[in-house]
Structure formats: structure tokens, C-alpha cells
Amino acid sequence: MALIQLSTFAQASGVKTIGPWAVVTHDKEDGRKDVAAIVSGKGSPFGLAIRCIDANLSVALVPLNDERLFGAARRSAALSLQPNARTPSALDGVVGDDHAIHVPSPAPLVKLVLATARLVISAPASNGNTVSATFDLTGSRRALADLVEHCPGGDPSPGR
């Protein structure tokens, strides 16, 4: 579903690629912008989608091949984040009706994405196993520039 929403943006506005990122910008009639950026690695089971829709920041893990990858809606999902091969940290998520895992507090994850060159995210799969994806985030500052500029809370660094 989230990928369908991204393609809807593509019909209405500009799409550009920055490294492994696909960035979709939708200029609205009121002068505001909606921006969505998704990154995935080769053969990844899921992508990382960061969006600013109607000035609301959101982050989700979007299944790329198996819509039911993460299981039933409203199921909690404990995520493991390992930036730049350092010690992993935990983050809570929830499987949405769109089959993606949504992160209730997206700003800390956006901050991590902007400060990290490589991020491994592991998530619980519906079959009881864990699935992981590795993201090349070296272009994240350029890919997320419009999003950070147009979304309150999108820029976690003060004074920018």
C-alpha cells in the first residue's frame, strides 16, 4: 500500500533518485509540499520509507515482495537498529493496516538515518523468524533535504 501511495505521488509530481533513494515530491495547491523518500538494498525484503505528508513526519518499513511479511495488523514489532556496525539499539513499531511497520516516534530514527552511512534493521516476521535489511544511507542528507525543510520535526538538529 505504501508503495502504491508513492506511485500516486509520482503521477502528480516529481520523482528523483539520489543514490539508492527514490524521492517523490508533490507540490500542493496551497504551496506546501508532501515529500516521501524510500531506500532499499538489493534483495531487501523491506524498504525504509520516510514521509512528510501534510506536515506530519512518519517512518515505516514497507514490505517489498511479501505483503504479509510482518504479520497481522496492530501487532507490535520490536525492531533492532545497528548503525555503522556498532552496538544495536531497540525501537518499537506497530504493523499497520497497510502491512507496513510504522514507527510511532519517527524523529529519532530520522536523526539516525541522517547521521549514519550504513544501517541494518531487523524486524520480526510473521513466521516467527527475524528479517533484516541493510541500507546504504550515504546519500541521506541530499535525499531527505526537501523532507527536512518542509516537515516540522523532520530536522532533528537545532538551528538548521
HUHULIN-V214576 format. One record per helix or strand of 2 or more residues. SS is the DSSP state (~ for helix, > for strand). FROM is the first residue (numbers start at 1). LEN is the number of residues. If there is no record, write none. Layout:
ss:from:len
SS:FROM:LEN
SS:FROM:LEN
This chain:
ss:from:len
~:2:11
>:14:5
>:21:7
>:33:7
>:46:8
>:56:8
>:76:8
>:89:7
>:101:2
~:106:10
>:118:7
>:130:7
~:140:4
~:145:6
